Amino acid sequence: MTVTRPLLPVLATLFILVVPVAHAETKTLTAEANYTMGDGETPSFAEAMALQKAKQTALEEAGTYVESYTKVQNLELTAEEIQTIAGGVLEVQVLEKKRTLVGDGLQFYVKIKTTVTTDKMQELAQRVKGKNVGEEYKKLKEDYARLNSELDRWKELIAKTPTGPEREAAVDQIREREKAFAAAQKNETAFYQRLVSGEALFAKALGQLSKKQDEKAIVDGLVEKIIREGFMITLGEPDIHAALKDPQKAEISVPVTIMLSRSIKVAIEETSQTLGGTTKNVIYELRYRRQQSRGVAARFGHDVETVAHSQSRFGSLVFVLELALGNSSLHQCYQAPELDADGIDGYLGHLPIAPVEHIDGSRVRRLGISHRFSLPKRLRDEDGFVAIFDEPTMFTIVTDVPIEHARQIKSINGKVVQRTIDSLGLDKCRIER
């Protein structure tokens, strides 16, 4: 059976009901779907699309079952609330997957078995009803539908354009939609985690973890959310400079502007409050620009190890510049936080968020964490903050590339990642102020 309905959010196979209720009813459903991989799409994405479509078929049937049950229980719910509950109680098992050549394309087939039980429906209905959860579900649904529509439009353009820059641009757009689809799936998973577990903010670590481990897990979830959706990065017009002293290389410079989204700033402040931390308005003087930057400093809790963990995580964020070349390879370089030579500014990370070494009243004296500083055993009022600045950070990033690579550049992108090792396996960029 080929499914051609628009994509909708569906619960991933994360929530397994392990303690059956004596009178719980269970309904078992099977569904299958095909998806043909197009130009610019990866096999893993095509397989994920087939699975998503199969889940959607099962979800629609599960919604009918949930609607019947809730009517018997005299629960008045909207259509979105019913579908939200259906996703929350749906368990998915993949029965079969295969790939088949169909003409010039590769077709992916998925068959799944799903089960719906009633023992969680009453509890979920109470959490969902009248609390705007249905609206959040509706937003997820709209995001999937939009991505589906955009994918169809770009694939149509590719089919009509056998070669040329327009086709290459369409292929790039499809790759961007793949990334957006992955992000939508993560948002969907987080949505159902909050719904099923009852957490107000970020999902806590699984199992019987200690309070300290839970706090670290919340900080980690916040940092991952910021990396995924918090930075608004704008790249200006790139410039190139070649010199006779080294004719085999070219210097590429790109103006960069980075801001934090308003929703992320709110999430940071809310997470600080959730962990019993502190926030305060602060000012930081950028001496090399002779200007002040205003923002908020947040401390995540009052446990020394949790606070040190948060500073370490935020202090290891780095900016990466990517040059996409015509041969499908990437030239990448990174710009990491570093201490300046004389210790005046202390931290040159070039991001609108940074750990704070010391706060004097409302004034940030130093950013970053130097080798001369470590948190005391007991936190003082000025210790352990992370600063979030209102103004965008602006700089020009410079990297050297072989002259042949410069000729092949198709696109230039910027992103923020978590540094796991000092070099990231990449060259380090230079900064022009």
Beta strands, then each sheet from edge to edge (+ up, - down):
strand 1: 26-37
strand 2: 90-102
strand 3: 105-117
strand 4: 231-235
strand 5: 239-242
strand 6: 249-260
strand 7: 278-286
strand 8: 291-299
strand 9: 317-325
strand 10: 330-335
strand 11: 353-360
strand 12: 363-367
strand 13: 386-389
strand 14: 393-402
strand 15: 409-418
strand 16: 427-428
strand 17: 430-432
sheet 1: 1+ 3- 2+
sheet 2: 4+ 6- 5+
sheet 3: 4+ 6- 14+ 17-
sheet 4: 7+ 8- 13+ 11- 12+ 7+
sheet 5: 15+ 9- 10+ 16+
end
